[in-house]
Amino acid sequence: MTALVRTPIDTMSPAQSIDDLDAAIWRLASGINSQSYRFLVLVREFDDRFGWVKWSCRSCAEWLAWRCGLSVSAAREHVRTAHALRGLPAISAAFAEGKLSYSKVRALTRAAQLHDEDLLLAYALQATAAQVEERCRQIRNVAPESADDAQRTWKRRSLSIWRNAANGTLRITVELPIEEGEIIARAIERAVEAGDVATGPELGEQSWYSQQADALVAVAKTYLESSSSESSSTADHYQVVVHVDEQSLRGGVGRSDLPIDTMKRLTCDGSLLTIVEDSDGTPLDVGRKKRTVSGALKRALWARDRGCTFPGCANKRYVDAHHVRHWADGGDTSADNLTLLCSYHHRLLHEGTYRIAHGADGGRYFQRPDGRAIPRCGYRLDDVLDEGVEVADLCGDEDTSAEAWLAAVVNGNAATDALRPRSPA
């Protein structure tokens, strides 16, 4: 019988700083990424040699789910990703070095065959996992097969109503293609904004979900109470912003928020508002020198920022346009001087002494109150080491492995003064 060896796990001392804990977690995550790559390589080799047949399994995914305690769907994704990496040497190398997480790699393998691998990798290294997922989904939408995906999504549309008489409630579950679902979402948001939802100090504890439920009822009542029996074009009643590269509409490569054929359908019979962007996705300046942000400028900001731009924030509700250089200080109301921030991070920048600074390359980045730069997708060792500082200097010996560096930080032996995040070059 093989003995199970348990390795003690060191915990951080209360005397250690939050920055030390942050660095330790990052180093462990990098190690997990490297081991995940090794795990997928072994799974691929196991599948190539039909190792799962020995256990009377029908597929490698079935064996992996049973052997490693994964769900069947997760096991299938692991096997698919493992084989997809075979033809992606650059992404595989970055994954092996711990620079990419499994979540990013899983998304990249779905789109890398349709795009330049090096360009996609460069984007993934500087973006969050959610942003990589979105970018790869947009790339897949341009492929001819996206029409089949859109058709399957349309066929799966459904609505079910379940009445619970005992509790006095009714549950509605609906599944729609995203472009159709956005119509309902915008109608509900419009009802909230229009004041069709009961509000007041006595209802201050209402959650956003409760308000949406009330808004849905208000929308239904409005339809039932309408005296007009004539149908009208919905294009004048709602506006949904979607993005697509013009060359993709013409059969070229690019990205699209929705399957390319869906985009063509939506643009076939509807009012269009075209925003021309450069290669970096920056809209043309449509602002004027005034404090109030116009509707056209707000649309341009949404086209560029997609929501709150604070690193790591994915909030798309209660978002304001923030003047990087305040209008009272001479800052103009233009796209170049504005960025979108949620109410929480907007308050941080105005009242929490956070600030937006400009890098040497002309780009903008966020700074903490202590002057440290906040990277877009988490600190890396390259970001926090001062010039000329080697990992060996922090470890104090010849062992420059991740484990040795982590042990030095945990035990307080590392020269933590050298771990100071630098502003982007």
VOVOPA-891402 format. One record per residue: x, y, z of N, C-alpha, C in turn. Coordinates in steps of 0.2 Angstrom, whole numbers. Layout:
<rs>
n.east:n.north:n.up:ca.east:ca.north:ca.up:c.east:c.north:c.up
X:Y:Z:X:Y:Z:X:Y:Z $
...
</rs>
This chain:
<rs>
n.east:n.north:n.up:ca.east:ca.north:ca.up:c.east:c.north:c.up
4:-6:0:0:0:0:4:6:0 $
3:11:-4:7:17:-5:5:22:0 $
10:24:4:8:29:9:7:36:6 $
2:39:9:0:46:7:4:51:11 $
9:55:7:13:59:11:10:66:10 $
9:69:16:6:76:17:11:81:18 $
12:86:14:16:91:14:13:97:18 $
17:99:23:14:105:27:14:111:23 $
8:115:24:7:121:20:9:127:25 $
14:131:23:15:137:27:10:142:27 $
8:145:32:4:151:32:7:157:33 $
4:162:31:7:169:32:7:171:39 $
13:174:41:13:176:48:9:183:48 $
5:184:54:2:191:55:6:197:53 $
13:196:55:17:201:54:19:203:47 $
17:198:42:19:199:35:14:204:32 $
16:208:27:12:213:24:7:210:19 $
2:214:17:-3:212:12:1:211:6 $
6:215:4:10:215:-2:13:208:-2 $
16:206:3:19:199:4:14:194:2 $
8:194:5:3:189:4:1:189:-3 $
0:195:-6:-2:196:-13:4:193:-18 $
10:194:-16:15:191:-20:16:184:-20 $
14:181:-14:14:174:-13:9:170:-17 $
3:173:-16:-3:171:-20:-1:171:-28 $
2:176:-30:3:176:-37:8:171:-39 $
13:170:-35:18:165:-37:15:158:-37 $
11:157:-32:7:150:-32:3:149:-38 $
0:155:-40:-5:154:-46:-1:153:-52 $
5:156:-53:10:155:-59:12:148:-59 $
13:145:-53:15:138:-53:9:133:-55 $
3:135:-52:-3:131:-54:-3:131:-62 $
-2:137:-65:-3:137:-72:2:133:-76 $
8:133:-73:13:128:-76:11:121:-76 $
9:119:-70:7:112:-68:1:110:-72 $
-4:115:-74:-9:114:-78:-7:112:-85 $
-2:115:-87:0:114:-94:3:107:-94 $
7:105:-89:10:98:-89:4:93:-88 $
-1:95:-84:-7:90:-84:-10:89:-91 $
-11:94:-95:-14:93:-101:-10:89:-106 $
-3:90:-105:1:87:-110:1:79:-108 $
0:77:-102:0:70:-100:-7:68:-102 $
-12:72:-101:-19:69:-104:-19:68:-111 $
-16:72:-115:-15:71:-122:-11:65:-124 $
-6:64:-121:-2:58:-122:-6:52:-120 $
-10:52:-114:-14:46:-112:-19:45:-117 $
-22:50:-120:-27:49:-125:-24:46:-132 $
-18:49:-134:-15:47:-140:-14:39:-139 $
-12:37:-133:-11:30:-133:-17:26:-130 $
-22:28:-131:-29:25:-129:-28:22:-122 $
-25:25:-118:-25:23:-111:-32:21:-107 $
-37:25:-109:-43:24:-106:-47:18:-108 $
-44:14:-113:-47:8:-115:-46:3:-110 $
-40:3:-107:-39:-2:-101:-44:-2:-96 $
-47:4:-95:-52:4:-89:-59:4:-92 $
-60:1:-98:-66:0:-101:-71:6:-102 $
-67:12:-103:-71:18:-104:-72:20:-111 $
-77:24:-113:-79:25:-120:-75:31:-123 $
-71:35:-118:-68:40:-121:-63:43:-116 $
-58:47:-118:-53:49:-113:-57:54:-108 $
-62:58:-110:-65:62:-106:-69:58:-101 $
-72:53:-103:-76:49:-98:-71:46:-92 $
-65:44:-94:-60:41:-90:-58:47:-85 $
-56:53:-88:-54:59:-84:-59:61:-79 $
-65:61:-81:-70:63:-76:-70:58:-70 $
-70:52:-72:-70:47:-66:-64:47:-62 $
-58:47:-66:-52:46:-62:-50:52:-58 $
-51:58:-60:-49:64:-57:-55:68:-54 $
-61:65:-54:-66:69:-50:-69:75:-54 $
-68:75:-60:-71:81:-64:-78:80:-66 $
-82:85:-68:-88:84:-71:-86:82:-79 $
-91:79:-82:-90:76:-89:-89:82:-93 $
-92:88:-93:-91:93:-97:-84:96:-96 $
-82:97:-90:-75:100:-88:-70:95:-91 $
-71:88:-91:-66:84:-93:-66:84:-101 $
-72:85:-104:-71:86:-111:-67:92:-113 $
-68:97:-110:-65:104:-111:-57:103:-110 $
-55:99:-105:-48:98:-104:-45:94:-110 $
-49:89:-112:-46:84:-117:-46:89:-124 $
-51:92:-125:-51:97:-131:-45:102:-131 $
-44:105:-125:-39:110:-125:-32:107:-126 $
-31:101:-123:-25:97:-123:-23:96:-130 $
-28:94:-134:-26:92:-141:-25:99:-146 $
-29:104:-144:-29:110:-148:-22:113:-147 $
-19:112:-141:-12:115:-139:-7:112:-144 $
-8:107:-147:-3:103:-151:-1:108:-156 $
-5:112:-159:-4:116:-165:-3:123:-163 $
-2:125:-157:-1:132:-155:5:132:-150 $
11:132:-154:17:132:-150:18:139:-145 $
17:144:-148:18:150:-144:13:151:-138 $
7:149:-138:3:149:-133:5:143:-128 $
7:138:-130:9:132:-126:15:134:-122 $
20:138:-125:26:140:-121:24:145:-116 $
20:150:-117:18:154:-112:14:151:-107 $
10:146:-108:6:142:-103:11:138:-99 $
16:135:-102:21:131:-98:25:135:-93 $
26:142:-95:30:146:-91:26:149:-86 $
19:148:-86:15:151:-80:12:157:-82 $
13:160:-88:11:167:-90:3:167:-91 $
0:161:-93:-7:161:-95:-10:156:-90 $
-16:158:-88:-20:153:-84:-24:148:-89 $
-27:143:-86:-31:138:-90:-37:142:-93 $
-40:146:-89:-46:150:-92:-44:153:-98 $
-39:157:-98:-37:160:-104:-35:155:-110 $
-31:150:-108:-29:145:-113:-35:142:-116 $
-40:140:-112:-46:137:-115:-50:141:-120 $
-50:148:-118:-53:152:-123:-49:153:-130 $
-42:154:-129:-38:155:-134:-38:149:-139 $
-39:143:-137:-39:137:-141:-45:137:-145 $
-50:140:-144:-56:140:-148:-56:145:-153 $
-51:150:-153:-51:155:-158:-44:156:-162 $
-39:153:-159:-32:154:-162:-31:151:-169 $
-35:146:-171:-35:144:-178:-38:149:-183 $
-42:154:-180:-45:158:-185:-41:165:-185 $
-36:166:-181:-33:172:-180:-25:171:-179 $
-22:177:-180:-14:176:-179:-13:174:-172 $
-9:169:-171:-8:166:-164:-4:171:-160 $
1:174:-163:6:179:-159:2:185:-157 $
-2:188:-161:-6:194:-160:-11:192:-154 $
-14:186:-155:-19:184:-150:-16:183:-143 $
-10:180:-143:-6:179:-137:-4:186:-134 $
-2:190:-138:0:197:-135:-5:200:-132 $
-11:200:-134:-17:203:-131:-19:199:-125 $
-19:192:-125:-20:188:-119:-16:190:-113 $
-10:191:-114:-5:192:-109:-6:199:-105 $
-10:204:-108:-11:210:-106:-18:211:-104 $
-23:206:-105:-30:207:-103:-32:202:-98 $
-38:203:-95:-41:198:-90:-44:192:-94 $
-45:187:-90:-48:181:-93:-55:183:-96 $
-59:187:-93:-65:189:-96:-65:192:-102 $
-60:197:-103:-58:200:-109:-56:196:-115 $
-52:191:-113:-50:186:-118:-56:182:-120 $
-60:180:-116:-66:176:-118:-70:180:-123 $
-71:186:-121:-75:190:-125:-72:191:-132 $
-65:193:-132:-62:193:-139:-62:187:-143 $
-61:181:-140:-61:175:-144:-68:173:-146 $
-73:175:-142:-80:174:-144:-82:179:-150 $
-79:185:-150:-80:189:-156:-77:187:-162 $
-71:184:-162:-67:181:-167:-71:175:-170 $
-74:171:-166:-77:165:-168:-84:167:-172 $
-87:173:-170:-93:175:-173:-92:177:-180 $
-86:178:-182:-84:180:-189:-84:173:-194 $
-82:168:-191:-82:161:-194:-88:159:-198 $
-88:156:-203:-94:154:-207:-99:149:-202 $
-95:145:-198:-99:141:-194:-103:145:-189 $
-102:151:-188:-106:155:-183:-113:155:-185 $
-115:154:-191:-122:154:-193:-126:148:-190 $
-122:143:-190:-125:137:-187:-126:137:-180 $
-121:141:-177:-122:142:-169:-128:146:-168 $
-129:151:-172:-135:156:-171:-141:152:-172 $
-141:148:-177:-147:144:-179:-149:139:-173 $
-144:136:-170:-145:132:-164:-148:136:-158 $
-145:142:-157:-147:146:-152:-154:148:-153 $
-156:150:-159:-163:152:-160:-168:146:-159 $
-166:140:-161:-170:134:-160:-171:132:-153 $
-166:134:-149:-167:133:-141:-171:138:-137 $
-173:143:-141:-177:148:-137:-183:145:-134 $
-184:147:-128:-190:144:-124:-192:149:-118 $
-198:148:-116:-201:151:-110:-205:147:-106 $
-204:146:-100:-208:142:-96:-211:146:-90 $
-217:144:-88:-220:147:-82:-222:142:-77 $
-220:143:-71:-221:138:-66:-225:142:-60 $
-231:140:-59:-235:143:-53:-234:139:-47 $
-232:142:-41:-232:139:-35:-238:142:-31 $
-243:138:-31:-249:141:-27:-248:141:-20 $
-244:136:-17:-243:136:-10:-239:143:-7 $
-234:145:-11:-231:151:-9:-233:157:-12 $
-238:156:-17:-241:162:-20:-236:166:-25 $
-232:162:-28:-227:165:-33:-228:162:-40 $
-225:165:-45:-225:163:-51:-218:164:-54 $
-215:159:-57:-208:159:-59:-208:159:-67 $
-205:163:-70:-204:163:-77:-197:162:-79 $
-195:157:-83:-189:156:-85:-189:157:-93 $
-184:161:-96:-184:162:-103:-177:161:-105 $
-176:158:-111:-169:158:-114:-170:160:-121 $
-166:165:-123:-167:168:-130:-160:170:-133 $
-160:170:-139:-153:173:-142:-152:179:-139 $
-145:181:-138:-143:187:-135:-146:193:-138 $
-146:194:-144:-149:200:-147:-156:201:-146 $
-160:195:-145:-167:196:-143:-168:197:-136 $
-164:194:-132:-164:195:-125:-162:202:-123 $
-158:205:-126:-156:212:-125:-162:217:-126 $
-166:215:-130:-172:220:-131:-176:220:-124 $
-177:214:-121:-181:213:-115:-177:217:-109 $
-170:216:-109:-166:219:-104:-167:227:-105 $
-167:229:-111:-167:237:-112:-174:239:-110 $
-179:235:-111:-186:238:-109:-187:238:-102 $
-184:233:-98:-184:233:-91:-180:239:-88 $
-174:240:-91:-170:246:-88:-174:252:-90 $
-177:253:-95:-181:259:-97:-186:260:-92 $
-190:255:-90:-195:255:-86:-193:258:-79 $
-187:255:-77:-184:258:-70:-182:265:-71 $
-179:267:-76:-177:274:-77:-183:279:-78 $
-188:276:-81:-194:280:-82:-198:281:-75 $
-196:278:-70:-200:278:-64:-206:274:-63 $
-206:269:-67:-212:265:-67:-212:260:-61 $
-206:260:-58:-205:255:-52:-206:259:-46 $
-210:256:-41:-211:260:-35:-204:261:-31 $
-203:267:-29:-197:269:-26:-199:274:-20 $
-194:275:-16:-195:280:-10:-191:278:-4 $
-191:282:1:-187:280:7:-189:274:10 $
-196:273:10:-198:267:13:-197:260:10 $
-195:261:3:-193:255:-1:-185:255:-2 $
-182:259:2:-174:259:1:-171:253:1 $
-173:247:4:-170:241:5:-171:237:-2 $
-175:239:-6:-176:235:-12:-170:233:-16 $
-169:227:-18:-163:226:-22:-164:227:-29 $
-159:227:-33:-159:228:-40:-164:223:-43 $
-163:217:-41:-167:211:-44:-175:213:-42 $
-177:215:-37:-184:217:-35:-186:222:-40 $
-182:227:-41:-184:233:-46:-185:230:-53 $
-181:226:-55:-181:223:-62:-188:219:-62 $
-190:215:-57:-196:211:-57:-202:216:-57 $
-202:222:-54:-207:227:-54:-207:230:-61 $
-201:231:-64:-201:234:-71:-204:229:-76 $
-203:223:-75:-206:218:-80:-213:218:-80 $
-216:219:-74:-223:219:-73:-226:226:-76 $
-222:231:-75:-224:237:-78:-224:237:-86 $
-219:234:-89:-219:233:-96:-225:229:-98 $
-227:224:-95:-232:220:-97:-239:224:-96 $
-240:227:-91:-246:232:-90:-246:237:-96 $
-241:240:-98:-241:245:-103:-243:242:-110 $
-241:236:-111:-243:232:-117:-251:231:-117 $
-253:228:-111:-260:226:-111:-265:232:-111 $
-262:238:-108:-266:244:-108:-266:248:-114 $
-261:246:-119:-261:250:-125:-267:250:-129 $
-269:255:-132:-275:255:-136:-273:255:-143 $
-267:255:-145:-265:255:-152:-264:247:-154 $
-268:246:-159:-267:239:-162:-262:238:-168 $
-260:244:-170:-255:244:-176:-248:242:-174 $
-245:238:-178:-238:236:-176:-234:242:-179 $
-228:243:-176:-223:248:-178:-216:245:-178 $
-212:248:-181:-205:246:-181:-202:247:-174 $
-199:242:-172:-196:242:-165:-189:246:-165 $
-187:247:-171:-180:251:-172:-181:258:-168 $
-187:261:-168:-187:267:-165:-188:267:-158 $
-189:261:-155:-191:260:-148:-186:258:-143 $
-180:255:-146:-175:253:-142:-168:254:-146 $
-163:254:-143:-156:254:-146:-152:250:-142 $
-149:245:-146:-144:240:-144:-137:241:-147 $
-132:242:-144:-125:244:-147:-122:237:-148 $
-120:236:-154:-116:230:-156:-110:232:-160 $
-104:228:-159:-98:230:-163:-97:224:-168 $
-94:227:-174:-92:222:-179:-87:226:-183 $
-82:222:-185:-77:225:-190:-80:225:-197 $
-79:231:-200:-82:232:-207:-80:227:-212 $
-73:225:-211:-71:220:-216:-74:213:-215 $
-76:212:-208:-79:206:-207:-86:205:-211 $
-90:211:-211:-96:211:-215:-95:209:-222 $
-89:211:-224:-87:209:-232:-84:203:-233 $
-84:199:-228:-81:192:-228:-73:192:-226 $
-70:197:-223:-64:197:-221:-63:195:-214 $
-57:195:-211:-56:193:-204:-57:199:-200 $
-58:197:-194:-60:203:-189:-64:200:-183 $
-68:204:-180:-71:202:-174:-79:205:-174 $
-83:201:-170:-90:203:-170:-93:201:-164 $
-97:206:-161:-101:204:-155:-106:198:-155 $
-109:198:-161:-113:193:-163:-111:189:-169 $
-114:183:-170:-112:179:-176:-113:184:-182 $
-109:183:-187:-109:188:-192:-115:188:-196 $
-119:183:-197:-125:183:-201:-130:186:-196 $
-130:185:-190:-135:189:-186:-134:196:-186 $
-127:199:-187:-126:206:-188:-129:208:-194 $
-128:204:-200:-131:206:-206:-139:207:-206 $
-142:202:-202:-149:202:-201:-151:209:-198 $
-148:210:-192:-149:216:-188:-148:223:-192 $
-143:223:-196:-142:229:-200:-146:229:-207 $
-150:224:-208:-154:224:-214:-160:228:-214 $
-163:228:-208:-170:232:-207:-170:235:-200 $
-166:241:-200:-165:244:-193:-162:251:-194 $
-163:255:-189:-159:261:-189:-152:260:-187 $
-147:263:-191:-140:262:-189:-137:268:-187 $
-133:267:-182:-128:272:-179:-121:270:-180 $
-117:272:-185:-111:270:-186:-105:274:-182 $
-101:270:-179:-95:274:-175:-89:271:-179 $
-85:275:-182:-79:273:-185:-73:274:-180 $
-70:268:-179:-64:267:-174:-58:266:-178 $
-52:267:-174:-46:266:-177:-44:259:-175 $
-38:256:-177:-36:249:-176:-36:247:-168 $
-35:252:-164:-35:251:-157:-42:251:-154 $
-47:252:-158:-54:253:-155:-56:260:-152 $
-52:265:-154:-54:272:-151:-58:275:-156 $
-64:277:-154:-69:281:-158:-66:288:-160 $
-68:291:-165:-67:298:-167:-69:303:-162 $
-66:308:-161:-68:313:-156:-74:316:-158 $
-80:315:-154:-86:319:-156:-88:324:-150 $
-83:325:-146:-85:329:-140:-84:337:-142 $
-87:341:-138:-86:348:-138:-84:351:-131 $
-81:356:-131:-79:359:-125:-84:362:-120 $
-87:357:-117:-92:359:-112:-92:353:-107 $
-95:355:-101:-95:350:-95:-99:344:-97 $
-105:345:-99:-110:340:-100:-108:335:-106 $
-108:329:-104:-106:324:-109:-113:322:-114 $
-112:324:-120:-118:323:-124:-119:315:-126 $
-125:314:-128:-127:307:-130:-122:304:-135 $
-120:308:-140:-116:305:-145:-109:303:-142 $
-107:308:-138:-100:306:-134:-101:300:-130 $
-106:300:-126:-107:294:-121:-107:288:-125 $
-110:288:-131:-110:282:-135:-103:280:-138 $
-99:285:-139:-92:284:-141:-88:281:-136 $
-89:283:-130:-86:281:-124:-88:273:-122 $
-94:272:-123:-96:265:-122:-93:260:-128 $
-93:263:-134:-90:259:-139:-83:257:-138 $
-79:262:-134:-72:261:-133:-71:257:-126 $
-74:259:-121:-73:256:-114:-77:250:-112 $
-83:250:-115:-88:244:-113:-90:244:-106 $
-88:249:-102:-90:248:-95:-84:252:-91 $
-84:250:-84:-79:253:-80:-72:251:-82 $
-68:256:-83:-61:255:-85:-56:253:-79 $
-58:254:-73:-54:252:-68:-51:245:-68 $
-45:244:-67:-42:237:-68:-46:232:-64 $
-48:226:-67:-52:221:-64:-59:222:-63 $
-62:228:-64:-69:229:-63:-73:228:-70 $
-78:224:-69:-82:222:-75:-89:225:-74 $
-90:230:-70:-97:233:-69:-99:237:-75 $
-105:236:-77:-108:239:-83:-114:243:-81 $
-116:243:-75:-121:247:-72:-119:253:-68 $
-123:258:-68:-122:264:-64:-114:267:-66 $
-113:268:-72:-107:270:-75:-107:277:-77 $
-102:281:-75:-102:288:-76:-96:290:-81 $
-96:295:-84:-90:297:-88:-86:302:-84 $
-80:300:-83:-75:304:-78:-70:308:-82 $
-70:314:-81:-64:318:-84:-58:317:-81 $
-53:314:-85:-46:313:-82:-43:319:-80 $
-43:324:-84:-42:331:-81:-48:335:-80 $
-49:337:-74:-56:339:-72:-58:346:-77 $
-64:346:-78:-66:352:-82:-65:359:-79 $
-65:359:-72:-64:365:-69:-56:367:-69 $
-52:362:-71:-45:363:-72:-43:364:-79 $
-48:365:-83:-46:366:-90:-47:360:-95 $
-49:355:-92:-50:349:-96:-56:349:-100 $
-55:347:-106:-61:348:-111:-65:341:-111 $
-71:342:-113:-76:336:-113:-75:333:-120 $
-70:328:-121:-69:325:-127:-67:318:-125 $
-67:313:-130:-66:306:-129:-59:305:-126 $
-54:309:-128:-47:308:-126:-46:310:-118 $
-51:314:-116:-50:316:-109:-56:313:-104 $
-59:308:-107:-64:305:-103:-63:297:-103 $
-66:294:-97:-66:287:-97:-72:285:-92 $
-74:279:-94:-80:277:-90:-78:274:-83 $
-82:275:-78:-80:272:-71:-87:271:-68 $
-87:265:-64:-93:264:-60:-93:269:-55 $
-99:269:-51:-100:274:-46:-95:273:-40 $
-93:266:-39:-89:265:-33:-81:267:-35 $
-79:266:-41:-72:268:-43:-72:275:-45 $
-78:278:-47:-78:285:-48:-77:289:-41 $
-80:286:-36:-79:289:-30:-72:288:-27 $
-69:283:-29:-62:282:-27:-57:287:-30 $
-58:288:-36:-54:293:-39:-55:300:-37 $
-61:302:-35:-62:309:-33:-61:310:-25 $
-62:304:-21:-62:305:-14:-57:300:-11 $
-55:295:-14:-50:291:-11:-43:291:-13 $
-41:297:-16:-34:299:-18:-31:294:-23 $
-35:290:-26:-33:286:-32:-32:291:-38 $
-28:290:-43:-28:295:-48:-26:291:-55 $
-27:294:-60:-25:292:-67:-19:296:-69 $
-14:292:-71:-8:295:-73:-6:293:-80 $
-2:296:-84:0:295:-90:7:292:-91 $
8:287:-94:14:283:-95:19:286:-100 $
25:284:-101:29:287:-106:27:286:-113 $
23:280:-114:21:279:-121:14:283:-122 $
12:287:-118:6:291:-119:0:288:-117 $
0:281:-115:-6:278:-112:-7:280:-105 $
-13:278:-103:-15:280:-96:-15:274:-92 $
-14:275:-85:-14:269:-80:-17:272:-74 $
-19:268:-69:-22:270:-63:-16:269:-57 $
-16:273:-53:-12:273:-47:-15:273:-40 $
-12:269:-36:-15:268:-29:-13:275:-25 $
-16:276:-19:-14:282:-15:-6:282:-14 $
-3:276:-13:4:276:-12:8:277:-18 $
5:278:-23:9:279:-30:10:273:-34 $
8:267:-31:10:261:-35:5:261:-41 $
7:258:-47:3:257:-53:-1:251:-52 $
-7:251:-55:-11:245:-55:-12:242:-61 $
-8:237:-63:-9:234:-69:-16:232:-71 $
-17:231:-78:-24:229:-80:-26:222:-78 $
-21:217:-77:-23:210:-76:-19:207:-70 $
-17:211:-65:-13:208:-60:-6:209:-60 $
-2:210:-54:5:211:-54:9:205:-57 $
14:206:-60:19:200:-62:25:202:-59 $
30:197:-58:36:198:-55:40:203:-59 $
39:204:-66:43:209:-70:40:216:-68 $
34:216:-65:31:223:-64:34:225:-57 $
35:221:-52:37:223:-46:44:223:-44 $
48:220:-48:56:220:-46:59:226:-49 $
63:230:-45:67:235:-47:72:233:-52 $
74:238:-56:80:237:-61:86:234:-57 $
89:229:-60:95:226:-57:94:221:-51 $
87:220:-49:86:215:-44:85:208:-47 $
88:203:-45:88:197:-47:84:192:-42 $
80:187:-44:77:183:-40:82:180:-35 $
88:178:-37:93:175:-32:94:180:-27 $
94:187:-28:95:191:-22:90:191:-17 $
84:189:-19:78:189:-15:78:182:-11 $
81:177:-14:81:171:-11:87:170:-6 $
92:173:-8:98:173:-4:102:167:-5 $
101:163:-10:105:157:-11:105:155:-19 $
107:150:-20:107:148:-27:101:145:-30 $
96:144:-26:89:141:-28:85:147:-30 $
84:147:-36:80:153:-39:73:150:-41 $
71:145:-39:64:142:-40:59:146:-37 $
53:145:-40:47:148:-37:46:147:-30 $
47:140:-28:46:138:-21:51:142:-17 $
57:143:-19:62:146:-15:60:154:-14 $
58:157:-19:56:164:-19:50:165:-14 $
45:160:-15:40:161:-11:41:160:-3 $
46:155:-2:48:153:5:52:159:8 $
56:163:4:59:169:6:54:174:8 $
49:175:4:44:180:6:40:178:12 $
38:172:12:34:170:18:38:170:24 $
44:168:24:49:169:30:51:175:32 $
50:180:27:52:187:29:60:188:27 $
63:184:23:70:185:21:71:188:15 $
66:189:11:66:193:5:67:200:6 $
71:203:1:72:210:1:65:214:-2 $
60:214:3:54:216:0:54:224:-2 $
59:227:0:59:234:-2:60:235:-10 $
63:229:-12:64:229:-20:58:228:-23 $
53:225:-20:46:223:-23:42:230:-23 $
43:234:-28:39:240:-28:37:241:-35 $
30:240:-36:28:240:-43:30:247:-47 $
32:246:-53:34:252:-57:29:254:-61 $
29:261:-63:24:263:-67:26:261:-74 $
20:260:-78:21:257:-85:26:261:-89 $
31:258:-93:36:262:-96:32:266:-102 $
</rs>
